[in-house]
């Protein structure tokens, strides 16, 4: 199944448990770390490569319109954002019903008042997700408290909801769902996904689930909203792996610039997914002197990177950001003839990514097949790993093992993506 491009976000709840805070604002617009909580969610969706964001609003929807006007064009990769409004409260399922004409064949659906820090694309790798009506992300909580329990057999949801009948931890709904548009046939103008639709799908054998161990936070109660002020910005600061492209991710046949010439190296896609599952940023930094030498255009580089991203997303993986340098001192075209600060072994591409992303450099590495890759990392204090006989997956596995041995608090989901 192709990874969906659409991400729908439920932001229409009344937020009664937050009292006066949500009298004139919907919960997702409450400030968290000096930004509206919705900002963090949209940024995360863009990071995973979702190009179409559908906001399902209700309560205080005019505040959402103002927010979108103020923030227009400010998100990374510029996803298209559509707002649909339910004029009277219709429940989480009713909000989807109202927007049914906007839904693509498959889409990701998020609760706009929860943060679940895991590889969202891994939902598409859960067994049975390709034909299930919905696949939900589950989180283990030691004290489920106000959350209903989900009962599983393999990846099959046997029961959705209900009280916590036994002592000890349980699987709870994490508020992230991979949906087929077939769900529309189970919706009504006023209904709840949690109370009506998911139990019905479970009874019909059409609901699947994967358990993930990423950090989870629900801002629906005052104490958790308070905790989010520090936690959400802190969680955004992550280790990074900077990857060279040709000779590291793909076979270097010389000036690769089209999908027909691109061949993934063994283990490369699995390595990227392992980093995604572990909550580590993944960046590509590549010299592209072929542009300077007149062999292809910058548009070809961008198109190839888009193709790479699509290939990765279909396997539950993604690159967080790309940087390339089209300049060379001996360029054919004068506009590209310079010793540019982005060309490795200089560190300009890494420095630009460091300005854009909250990277924990002390726990980051750069991986490549040339001395220039290692030197670029050295200039910004990032250790370099030279690929020789060992493939990228082996390097990544060793790196993640080191992070776990150091009990890295930003890498709790290294075993995520497993069905139970």
Secondary structure, DSSP 8 states (H G I E B T S, - for coil): ----SEEEEE-----GGGGGGGSSS-GGGSEETTEEHHHHHHHHHHHTT--EEEEEE-TTHHHHHHHHHHHTT-STT--EEEEEE-SS--HHHHHHHHTGGG--SEEEEEETTEEEES-GGGGGGSTTTTT-SEEEEEEEESS-TTS-BEEEETTEEEEE-----SSS-EEEEEEEEEEEGGGGGG--SS--IIIIIHHHHHHTT-EEEEEE-SEEEETTSHHHHHHHHHHHHHHH-B-EEEE-SBTTTB---SS--SGGG--B-TTHHHHHHHHHHTT-EEEEEEE-HHHHTTSS-HHHHHHHHHHHHHHHHTTT---SEEEEE--BTT-SSGGGBS--TTSTTS-HHHHHHHHHS-B-GGG-EEEESSHHHHHHHHHTT-EEEE-SSS-HHHHHHHHHHHHHHTT-TT-TTTT-SB--
